[in-house]
Amino acid sequence: AFAAEHTTHILTVANAAGMLQTFLAAVDQPSVDGFNTFCVAQLAALEGLKVVLSGLGGDELFGGYPSFHRIPLALRLQAALPGLCESLAQLAERRRTGAGLRLAAGLCQPASVANCFAVVRGLFAPVEVDSLLRHWDLDHQGGPDPHALFSFVGVDADAFPTPKDAVAWLESSSYMGDQLLRDSDTFSMAWGLELRLPMVDSGLFRALAAQPARHRFAARKQLLRDALPELATRLPASPKQGFSLPLQRWFEAQGPLRDQMRALIPSVPATLDLQPWARRWGLMVLAQWLERELGMGLR
């Protein structure tokens, strides 16, 4: 349709192992994401490109993430079962998994969009953060309450017209603003690319903010699809797919990449759940950044 040239790149375990240290050296602020952007940016640079486009912002603007459905559902359940929250929190805490501990922390807090968002997007539960800081012998007195979920300063998330509007604000300002935009800029510039974001446009944001949630967040980004009817005949109606790498498998498969990544994870309490790859990756990136930038070891 567009007379574009397409390039397929197979990222092997060996290739990933060879790029890991280069990636870690490019990290200017710890993040649990970004390796996928780093890899595709390298490919674009090797193809001789100087300016690239990204679809970042579409999920935040049009309700593409599961959080747009899970958080309103969680709020309805908390409102319908207020007397069971404490019992459910105790059951979740007994699992001793990261997800269970985050859920327990959320159930012990007042029902709000921000607290649900912290459970969905958080990586470690407050009690786990406290345990890590004590394990590393880091003084966190005077900091935020380690037993409270992280807070969002400046705007009351529950003041929006609907929970989905509040989720959109949190996804845009927190997840996209604090993580995805930074990662995209950092790891595209690592390969000398200029990354442009047509969706992250102030005029588009203002126009969409006035749209009722039932239209703006219609299933499968229907509002966006309706705006581009000429593409409907050329793009198959496939389910949503994230741009993810098989990091869970890489952390578990025998080989030099697994050994390299595991060797970079700092010492942690024996009870800490490290099964999800994102937790191991986040600790690895944090430890390397602290050692390089601040000369601080977490061993």
C-alpha atoms as one frame of an Amber mdcrd trajectory, in Angstrom:
protein
   0.000   0.000   0.000   2.819   2.423   0.865   5.609   0.968  -1.292   7.683
   0.555   1.867  10.631  -1.796   2.210  10.372  -4.262   5.088  13.282  -5.849
   6.919  13.011  -8.881   9.169  15.584  -9.246  11.928  15.910 -12.390  14.039
  17.244 -11.500  17.476  19.060 -14.616  18.615  20.173 -15.353  22.159  23.773
 -14.885  21.028  22.970 -11.462  19.546  21.185 -10.409  22.723  24.111 -11.528
  24.866  26.473  -9.462  22.743  24.314  -6.331  23.101  23.551  -6.502  26.829
  26.561  -4.558  28.104  26.147  -1.912  25.380  22.520  -1.524  26.433  23.380
  -1.182  30.118  25.989   1.461  29.294  23.323   3.486  27.454  20.898   3.523
  30.408  20.762   7.071  31.770  17.980   6.334  34.266  17.018   2.899  35.595
  14.083   1.332  33.765  12.484  -2.086  33.613  11.961  -1.717  29.866  13.763
  -0.452  26.785  15.811  -3.373  25.496  13.271  -3.974  22.726  13.529  -0.335
  21.598  17.322  -0.521  21.831  17.424  -3.561  19.547  15.061  -2.258  16.877
  16.794   1.144  16.951  20.080  -0.596  16.195  18.479  -2.346  13.238  17.076
   0.938  11.899  20.487   2.581  12.214  22.195  -0.308  10.424  19.655   0.121
   7.617  20.880   3.709   7.231  17.806   5.438   8.662  18.114   8.771  10.478
  14.498   9.562  11.398  11.965   6.972  12.549   8.321   6.976  13.617   6.768
   5.357  16.673   3.144   4.577  17.469   3.725   5.330  21.156   0.674   6.990
  22.683  -2.046   5.056  20.916  -2.767   2.741  23.834  -2.815   5.616  26.323
  -5.100   7.777  24.175  -7.546   5.114  23.019  -7.645   2.677  25.926  -5.539
  -0.126  24.495  -4.071  -1.476  27.751  -5.725  -4.157  29.934  -5.636  -1.630
  32.799  -8.551   0.237  31.187 -10.724  -2.808  31.909  -9.084  -4.289  35.007
  -8.998  -1.154  37.161 -12.700  -0.195  36.796 -13.578  -3.847  37.458 -11.392
  -3.888  40.584 -13.071  -0.720  41.861 -16.526  -2.235  41.383 -15.487  -5.392
  43.207 -14.014  -3.435  46.121 -17.208  -1.396  46.395 -19.386  -4.513  46.246
 -17.313  -6.543  48.744 -16.011  -4.040  51.315 -16.163  -6.526  54.174 -14.075
  -9.107  52.351 -11.109  -6.918  51.445  -9.176  -7.683  54.632  -9.719 -11.434
  54.284  -8.767 -11.353  50.606  -5.642  -9.357  51.443  -4.598 -12.003  53.971
  -5.108 -14.772  51.419  -3.121 -12.861  48.782  -0.307 -12.142  51.235   0.020
 -15.829  52.127   0.995 -16.607  48.530   4.256 -14.658  49.112   4.489 -13.863
  45.419   5.156 -10.355  44.168   1.723 -10.114  42.584   0.065 -11.409  45.758
   1.877  -8.930  47.992   1.025  -5.988  45.697  -2.619  -7.086  45.661  -2.641
  -7.363  49.447  -1.212  -3.860  49.757  -3.856  -2.525  47.375  -6.712  -4.197
  49.219  -5.528  -2.642  52.486  -5.681   0.847  50.965  -8.815   2.891  50.210
 -10.447   1.934  46.923  -9.155   4.394  44.325  -7.988   4.446  40.737  -4.468
   5.436  41.807  -4.136   2.541  44.261  -5.422   0.046  41.690  -2.993   1.475
  39.145  -0.125   0.993  41.604  -1.055  -2.675  41.950  -1.275  -3.182  38.180
   1.825  -1.205  37.152   3.948  -1.662  40.257   6.930  -3.992  40.327   7.519
  -4.566  44.038   5.096  -4.326  46.946   5.892  -1.721  49.632   6.865  -4.410
  52.117   9.318  -5.817  49.552  10.866  -2.394  48.950  11.342  -2.057  52.701
  12.945  -5.515  52.815  15.322  -4.690  49.954  16.443  -1.421  51.532  17.137
  -3.147  54.845  18.961  -5.980  53.059  21.195  -3.467  51.274  21.636  -1.521
  54.520  20.304   1.656  52.954  18.845   4.302  55.230  15.367   5.235  54.031
  14.256   7.238  57.057  12.509  10.429  56.073  11.416   8.965  52.739   7.927
   7.857  51.727   6.051   5.415  53.902   7.371   1.986  52.811   4.025   0.419
  53.714   1.974   2.690  51.447   1.528   2.312  47.713   3.308   4.932  45.638
   1.336   8.137  45.195   0.728  10.479  42.284   1.215  14.118  43.166  -0.604
  17.023  41.569  -3.914  15.622  40.342  -6.630  13.654  42.106  -7.108  10.608
  39.890 -10.632  10.105  41.219 -11.718  13.600  40.108 -12.021  12.536  36.466
 -15.452  11.931  34.876 -14.991   8.146  34.750 -12.403   5.644  36.031 -11.231
   5.071  32.453 -10.484   8.807  32.054  -8.419   8.597  35.238  -6.583   5.497
  33.975  -5.797   7.336  30.732  -4.262  10.205  32.704  -2.199   7.851  34.857
  -1.020   5.781  31.879  -0.082   8.949  29.952   1.601  10.889  32.751   3.182
   8.039  34.683   3.823   4.981  32.526   4.235   6.765  29.206   5.665  10.043
  30.496   8.055   8.693  33.094   9.095   5.454  31.394   8.180   4.898  27.742
   9.066   8.376  26.465  12.351   8.395  28.352  13.250   4.908  27.148  12.325
   5.694  23.554  14.402   8.874  23.541  17.398   7.340  25.315  17.663   4.157
  23.285  16.942   5.696  19.891  19.565   8.401  20.495  22.015   5.674  21.533
  22.081   4.764  17.821  21.892   8.336  16.488  18.203   8.146  15.524  15.647
  10.913  15.729  12.414   9.373  16.997   9.162  11.147  16.167   5.841  10.430
  17.877   2.778  11.470  15.835   0.354  10.244  18.509   1.963  12.239  21.313
   0.609  15.539  20.046  -0.834  18.253  22.285  -3.588  19.131  19.798  -4.648
  15.493  19.526  -4.621  15.131  23.306  -6.841  18.201  23.752  -9.289  17.063
  21.088  -9.594  13.570  22.557  -9.896  14.778  26.145 -13.306  16.233  25.280
 -14.608  12.931  23.924 -16.875  10.845  26.203 -15.144   7.770  27.582 -17.622
   5.419  25.882 -16.423   6.709  22.486 -12.769   7.394  23.204 -12.091   4.035
  24.863 -14.324   1.850  22.709 -13.032  -1.705  22.309 -10.069  -2.348  19.999
  -9.368   1.400  19.626 -12.469   1.687  17.462 -12.320   5.501  17.408  -8.856
   5.355  15.864  -9.961   2.711  13.371 -12.972   4.812  12.373 -10.670   7.758
  11.697  -8.727   5.702   9.116 -11.342   3.670   7.219  -9.096   3.343   4.174
  -6.780   1.079   6.181  -9.520  -1.337   7.231  -9.352  -3.247   3.956  -5.564
  -3.613   4.135  -4.941  -4.405   7.810  -6.215  -7.741   9.154  -8.409  -7.726
  12.238  -5.769  -9.323  14.451  -5.670  -9.237  18.262  -3.488  -6.750  20.105
   0.172  -7.718  20.387   2.815  -6.148  22.561   6.362  -5.557  21.362   8.013
  -7.932  23.787  11.112 -10.085  23.930  11.281 -13.634  25.387  13.138 -12.429
  28.472  11.428 -14.913  30.784  12.771 -17.755  28.639  16.191 -16.130  28.359
  16.490 -15.914  32.140  15.715 -19.620  32.467  17.370 -21.228  29.423  20.858
 -22.674  29.785  23.503 -20.560  28.123  25.862 -17.568  28.371  23.067 -14.950
  28.273  21.322 -16.421  31.296  24.609 -16.688  33.181  25.525 -13.124  32.233
  22.195 -11.672  33.385  22.054 -13.684  36.603  25.565 -12.592  37.532  24.456
  -8.946  37.318  21.502  -9.299  39.714  22.387  -7.904  43.158  22.021  -9.756
  46.415  18.394  -9.868  47.595  16.512 -11.372  50.573  16.024 -15.110  50.215
  12.249 -14.708  50.484  11.966 -12.264  47.561   9.966 -13.596  44.610  12.220
 -13.393  41.549  10.180 -15.588  39.227   8.826 -12.789  36.942  11.555 -11.677
  34.551  10.713  -7.973  35.004  11.805  -8.118  38.643  15.153  -9.674  37.805
  15.671  -7.296  34.893  14.771  -4.250  37.002  17.165  -5.236  39.786  19.914
  -5.928  37.276  19.540  -2.525  35.588  19.294  -0.697  38.928  22.407  -2.364
  40.323  24.458  -1.606  37.211  23.301   2.012  37.109  24.059   2.621  40.800
  27.498   1.088  40.459  28.372   3.067  37.315  26.891   6.445  38.232  27.218
   6.554  42.034  29.869   3.947  42.759  27.316   2.178  44.961  27.370  -1.591
  45.112  24.337  -3.614  46.161  26.210  -6.831  46.796
